């Protein structure tokens, strides 16, 4: 499947790194966060010298579906208002959960193109990254601030996000032999744009907001899914012809899966047929000590050296941030 001409013609947009005094806005495009979680995130961001704003519906709940942080209209309005506000230099999702897929096609893509800024989040937020890449070629950050009660080294996770937002890189991710998916690593090298994130959202986007994967490095991570669901989603990608376009696959954390036939068996069964370099064991996802990755960046995957290097070359048309 070839890349559409409109997608080929779009310039890649790399938001300017954040600097001290910049405004970031916390939004809830999916499920509602806790007060404690938002307070913790605010404290971390302020410690980096950033100014934090909360979207008006950040704590809202939809009266019909209380797993959503407000109605679709409220969540979309918050996200688009942040895209349109020239003072806001990054949009940070308070959490994933459910519901971002309900608004991904209604993002104000013109505003995103006119004033590129980082969108930060992973898991459910993957579908917003995919839509923004498809329509705008806008880079984003697959990552989040670690929860206050994290059982791992939260400082390392948060520092990785700070570097992703406030430096231009390159950023190097090392495969961790302690991650179960490290056993999926093959041999070889590949280079291409890093596209993807949460497997469930990659599959959900197929057919409507999944961008071209021609020459891409596909990033996949997942949590707490049935093995049959993983099998179905990988089969969907293969049957769509998208796998044939790929240059390589980067596998993050596949967390909270049942025992018995393992998720590694399912992944290995599919990946072995794709005949492209695979690098597993990357600390990206819902597991311990997660890091951040810039999706849309040029990725150099080296399965032999067990590294993934991300380079941010493209510049935005201009820096729209206003003086404080």
C-alpha positions in Angstrom: 0.0 0.0 0.0 1.6 3.3 -1.1 1.7 6.5 0.9 -0.9 9.0 -0.3 0.4 12.0 -2.2 -1.1 14.4 0.4 0.8 12.5 3.2 4.0 12.6 1.2 3.8 16.3 0.6 3.3 17.3 4.2 6.5 18.6 5.9 7.5 16.9 9.1 6.8 19.2 12.1 9.1 19.0 15.1 8.0 21.2 18.0 10.6 23.4 19.5 12.0 22.0 22.8 10.5 23.5 25.9 12.4 26.0 27.9 12.1 27.5 31.4 9.0 29.6 31.7 7.0 27.8 29.0 3.3 27.0 29.5 2.1 23.4 29.4 -1.5 22.4 29.7 -2.9 19.3 31.3 -5.9 17.9 29.4 -8.0 14.7 29.8 -8.9 13.5 26.3 -9.7 10.0 27.5 -10.6 8.9 31.1 -10.7 11.1 34.2 -7.6 11.4 36.4 -7.4 11.6 40.1 -6.8 14.9 41.9 -3.7 13.4 43.5 -2.3 12.4 40.1 -2.8 15.8 38.6 -1.3 17.5 41.6 1.7 15.2 41.4 2.2 15.9 37.7 1.9 19.6 38.3 4.6 19.5 40.9 7.0 17.6 38.7 6.5 19.9 35.7 6.9 23.0 37.9 10.1 21.6 39.2 11.4 21.8 35.6 10.6 25.5 35.5 7.5 25.1 33.4 4.2 26.9 34.1 1.2 24.5 34.3 -2.4 25.2 33.3 -5.4 22.8 33.7 -8.0 22.5 31.0 -11.4 23.4 32.2 -12.8 19.8 32.0 -9.7 18.1 33.3 -11.7 16.4 36.2 -15.0 16.2 34.4 -17.0 13.0 34.0 -19.5 12.2 31.3 -23.0 11.8 32.8 -23.8 8.9 30.4 -20.4 7.1 30.4 -18.5 7.9 33.6 -15.3 6.3 32.3 -14.9 9.3 30.1 -13.5 12.6 31.3 -16.5 14.7 30.2 -18.5 14.5 27.0 -16.9 14.0 23.7 -17.6 17.7 23.0 -15.9 18.8 26.3 -12.8 16.7 25.8 -12.4 17.7 22.2 -12.9 21.4 23.1 -10.2 21.2 25.7 -7.8 19.6 23.4 -8.4 22.0 20.5 -8.3 25.0 22.8 -4.8 24.0 23.9 -3.8 23.5 20.2 -5.1 27.0 19.3 -3.6 28.8 22.3 -0.2 30.3 21.2 1.0 30.5 24.8 0.7 26.7 25.3 3.9 25.0 24.2 2.9 21.4 25.1 -0.3 19.4 25.7 0.1 16.7 28.3 -2.6 14.0 28.8 -3.4 13.4 32.4 -3.9 9.7 31.7 -5.0 7.2 29.1 -8.0 4.9 29.7 -10.7 5.0 27.2 -12.3 7.5 24.8 -9.6 9.3 22.9 -10.6 7.3 19.8 -14.0 9.0 19.9 -12.5 12.4 19.1 -9.3 11.7 17.2 -10.8 12.5 13.8 -12.1 15.9 15.0 -8.8 17.4 16.1 -8.2 20.9 14.9 -5.4 19.8 12.5 -5.1 23.2 10.9 -4.2 24.6 14.4 -1.7 21.8 14.9 0.0 22.6 11.6 0.0 26.3 12.2 1.6 26.1 15.6 3.4 22.8 16.2 3.6 21.7 19.9 4.2 18.4 21.6 1.3 16.2 22.6 2.4 13.9 25.4 0.9 10.6 26.4 0.9 6.9 25.7 -1.5 3.9 25.8 -4.9 5.3 24.7 -3.2 8.6 23.6 -1.5 6.7 20.8 -4.5 7.2 18.6 -4.1 11.0 18.9 -0.4 10.7 17.9 -1.4 8.6 14.9 -4.1 11.0 13.8 -1.7 14.0 14.2 1.0 12.2 12.2 -1.4 11.2 9.5 -2.9 14.6 9.0 0.0 16.9 10.0 3.2 14.8 10.3 3.5 16.2 13.8 5.9 14.5 16.2 4.7 13.6 19.6 6.0 12.1 22.9 5.1 8.5 23.8 5.5 8.8 27.5 4.1 10.2 30.8 5.0 11.4 34.3 5.3 8.4 36.7 2.6 8.1 39.3 3.5 9.3 42.8 3.1 5.8 44.2 5.1 4.1 41.4 6.9 0.9 42.5 9.9 1.6 40.3 12.4 4.4 39.9 10.1 7.3 39.1 12.9 9.8 38.9 14.5 8.0 36.0 11.1 7.8 34.2 10.4 11.5 34.8 13.9 12.5 33.7 13.5 10.7 30.4 10.3 12.7 29.8 12.1 16.0 30.7 14.8 15.2 28.2 12.3 14.3 25.5 10.6 17.6 26.0 13.5 20.0 26.7 16.3 18.7 24.6 16.7 17.9 20.9 18.6 14.7 21.3 19.5 12.3 19.8 17.8 10.0 22.3 19.0 6.5 22.7 16.9 3.7 24.2 18.6 0.5 25.2 16.9 -2.9 25.2 16.6 -4.3 28.7 17.3 -8.0 29.0 15.0 -8.1 32.0 12.0 -7.2 29.9 10.2 -10.4 28.6 10.0 -9.0 25.1 13.8 -8.9 24.8 13.6 -12.6 23.8 12.0 -11.4 20.5 15.0 -9.6 19.3 16.4 -10.8 16.0 19.4 -9.5 14.1 19.9 -6.7 11.6 19.4 -2.9 11.3 16.6 -0.7 10.1 16.0 3.0 9.7 12.8 4.9 9.4 10.2 7.1 11.2 9.1 5.6 14.5 5.3 5.2 14.3 2.8 3.5 16.6 2.6 2.8 20.3 -0.2 0.9 22.0 -1.2 -2.2 19.9 -4.9 -1.8 20.7 -4.9 1.8 19.4 -2.8 0.9 16.4 -5.4 -1.8 15.5 -8.3 0.5 16.3 -7.0 3.2 14.0 -6.7 0.8 11.1 -8.8 1.9 8.2 -9.5 5.4 9.3 -6.6 7.2 11.0 -3.6 4.8 10.8 -1.0 6.7 8.8 1.2 5.2 6.1 3.8 2.7 7.5 5.9 2.7 4.4 9.6 2.5 5.5 8.6 3.0 9.2 9.8 1.4 12.4 6.5 0.2 14.1 6.4 0.6 17.8 4.2 -1.8 19.8 3.4 -2.1 23.5 0.3 -3.5 25.3 -1.2 -4.2 28.7 -3.7 -6.6 30.1 -5.1 -8.0 26.9 -6.3 -11.5 26.0 -4.0 -13.5 23.8 -6.7 -13.9 21.2 -7.1 -10.2 21.1 -3.4 -9.7 20.4 -3.5 -12.4 17.7 -6.5 -10.8 16.1 -5.0 -7.3 16.0 -1.7 -8.5 14.6 -3.6 -10.5 12.0 -5.5 -7.4 11.0 -2.3 -5.5 10.4 -0.9 -8.3 8.4 -4.0 -8.8 6.3 -4.2 -5.1 5.6 -0.9 -5.2 3.8 0.7 -2.7 6.2 3.3 -5.1 7.4 4.9 -5.4 4.0 5.6 -1.6 4.1 7.6 -1.8 7.4 11.4 -1.4 7.8 11.5 -2.9 11.3 9.6 -3.4 14.6 10.4 -2.0 18.0 8.7 -3.9 20.8 8.1 -2.3 24.2 6.5 -3.7 27.3 3.7 -6.3 27.1 2.5 -6.2 30.7 -0.1 -8.1 32.8 -0.6 -11.0 30.6 -1.9 -14.4 31.7 0.3 -17.5 32.0 0.0 -20.6 29.8 0.5 -19.9 26.1 2.3 -16.6 26.5 2.0 -13.4 24.6 5.6 -14.0 23.5 4.4 -17.1 21.7 1.8 -15.0 19.9 4.2 -12.2 19.0 6.9 -14.6 17.8 4.4 -16.4 15.6 3.6 -13.2 13.8 6.9 -11.4 13.8 8.7 -14.5 12.4 6.7 -14.1 9.2 7.3 -10.4 8.8 11.0 -11.0 7.8 12.3 -7.6 9.1 14.6 -6.7 12.0 12.9 -6.8 15.5 14.2 -5.1 18.6 12.4 -6.2 21.8 12.9 -5.3 25.4 12.4 -1.6 25.1 11.3 0.2 28.3 8.2 1.7 26.7 4.7 1.1 27.9 3.0 0.1 31.2 5.7 -1.9 32.8 8.4 -0.9 35.3 10.8 2.0 34.6 9.2 3.2 31.4 10.9 5.8 29.3 9.8 8.2 26.7 10.2 8.1 22.9 9.5 10.7 20.3 7.1 9.2 17.8 7.7 10.6 14.3 11.4 10.9 14.9 13.9 9.2 12.6 14.7 5.9 14.3 17.8 3.8 13.8 17.1 0.3 15.0 20.1 -1.9 15.7 19.0 -5.3 16.8 22.7 -6.5 17.0 23.6 -3.7 19.4 20.2 -3.8 21.1 19.7 0.0 20.7 17.1 2.3 19.2 18.4 5.8 18.5 15.9 8.6 17.8 17.0 11.7 15.9 14.9 14.9 15.6 16.1 16.8 12.5 13.1 18.6 11.2 12.4 22.1 12.4 9.0 23.8 12.8 8.2 26.6 10.3 8.9 29.2 13.1 8.8 29.3 16.8 5.4 30.7 17.8 6.1 30.9 21.5 5.4 34.3 23.0 7.7 36.1 25.4 6.7 35.6 29.0 
